[in-house]
Amino acid sequence: MPETPERKTILAEVADGLGIITVNRPEVRNALNSAVIWEMREVLGSWREDDRVKLVVFTGAGEKAFVSGADIAELNRRTLRDGLAAVLQGLCDEIERYEKPTIAAVNGYALGGGCELAMACDLRIAQENARFGFPELHLSILPGAGGTQRLARLVGKGRAIDMILTGTLIDAREAERIGLVSRVVPRGRLMEEVRSVAEAILSKGPLAVRLAKLVVHAGFETDQRTGMILEKLAQSLLYTTEDMREGTAAFLEKRKPSFKGR
């Protein structure tokens, strides 16, 4: 059940190690406004040290949209100061840097800020009816929550410029083909697949998962040699852990490991 019923724009629940955040504004196709962003950050902050939450899932309410983008009524009132504050960019940065694994369960339209939110997650799993795109230039603005940067890193500069300048929407299969999403599933099977993927991740050593995520993200922002140094240091840390001893012992003894996160 939702942890705090007083939230007005999102649902937040914890079950079986998963923290699930659902943008709950189906009447506006789950458009992002300031309240959504604030409530998401509040939940993420509370889950950071919550041992019940091992992995965070983001999705949208209803059958039509994951997140359709920014709330245009609110966007129309934004100023230079709002642009410099870049609160949605801050949220996406927080999600990308989040200590626990994150999955975007894309159940419909993921446009503009919705696509940016999905790209900030570690994995993107899309239902076959999902659509992705960046319509911001129609409004004489640009993707401002990491879209100009993360999209190019995921699909290549040429495809990113094409999608952003033309505003073309792509379907789930095309998104999978170009590397924007990890996998595509039929309607009705999205959360089943999310839970299967989450189970696979959570069966691994939690310290190894956390450091692998950190090294991949940090290494991608620097040169390969520096990334290799980060990798070496992270591996050296893992060699000192109880979980490494347990993992290797379990393999040799042909049993399932029991990781403790230490």
Rosetta blueprint (number, residue, H / E / L):
1 M L
2 P L
3 E L
4 T L
5 P L
6 E L
7 R L
8 K L
9 T L
10 I E
11 L E
12 A E
13 E E
14 V E
15 A E
16 D L
17 G L
18 L E
19 G E
20 I E
21 I E
22 T E
23 V E
24 N L
25 R L
26 P H
27 E H
28 V H
29 R L
30 N L
31 A L
32 L E
33 N L
34 S H
35 A H
36 V H
37 I H
38 W H
39 E H
40 M H
41 R H
42 E H
43 V H
44 L H
45 G H
46 S H
47 W H
48 R L
49 E L
50 D L
51 D L
52 R L
53 V L
54 K L
55 L E
56 V E
57 V E
58 F E
59 T E
60 G E
61 A L
62 G L
63 E L
64 K L
65 A E
66 F E
67 V E
68 S L
69 G L
70 A E
71 D L
72 I H
73 A H
74 E H
75 L H
76 N L
77 R L
78 R L
79 T L
80 L H
81 R H
82 D H
83 G H
84 L H
85 A H
86 A L
87 V H
88 L H
89 Q H
90 G H
91 L H
92 C H
93 D H
94 E H
95 I H
96 E H
97 R H
98 Y L
99 E L
100 K L
101 P L
102 T E
103 I E
104 A E
105 A E
106 V E
107 N L
108 G L
109 Y E
110 A E
111 L E
112 G L
113 G H
114 G H
115 C H
116 E H
117 L H
118 A H
119 M H
120 A H
121 C L
122 D L
123 L E
124 R E
125 I E
126 A E
127 Q E
128 E L
129 N L
130 A L
131 R E
132 F E
133 G E
134 F L
135 P L
136 E H
137 L H
138 H H
139 L H
140 S L
141 I L
142 L L
143 P L
144 G L
145 A L
146 G L
147 G H
148 T H
149 Q H
150 R H
151 L H
152 A H
153 R H
154 L H
155 V H
156 G L
157 K H
158 G H
159 R H
160 A H
161 I H
162 D H
163 M H
164 I H
165 L H
166 T H
167 G L
168 T L
169 L L
170 I E
171 D E
172 A H
173 R H
174 E H
175 A H
176 E H
177 R H
178 I H
179 G L
180 L L
181 V L
182 S L
183 R E
184 V E
185 V E
186 P L
187 R L
188 G L
189 R L
190 L H
191 M H
192 E H
193 E H
194 V H
195 R H
196 S H
197 V H
198 A H
199 E H
200 A H
201 I H
202 L H
203 S L
204 K L
205 G L
206 P H
207 L H
208 A H
209 V H
210 R H
211 L H
212 A H
213 K H
214 L H
215 V H
216 V H
217 H H
218 A H
219 G H
220 F H
221 E L
222 T L
223 D L
224 Q H
225 R H
226 T H
227 G H
228 M H
229 I H
230 L H
231 E H
232 K H
233 L H
234 A H
235 Q H
236 S H
237 L H
238 L H
239 Y H
240 T L
241 T L
242 E H
243 D H
244 M H
245 R H
246 E H
247 G H
248 T H
249 A H
250 A H
251 F H
252 L H
253 E L
254 K L
255 R L
256 K L
257 P L
258 S L
259 F L
260 K L
261 G L
262 R L
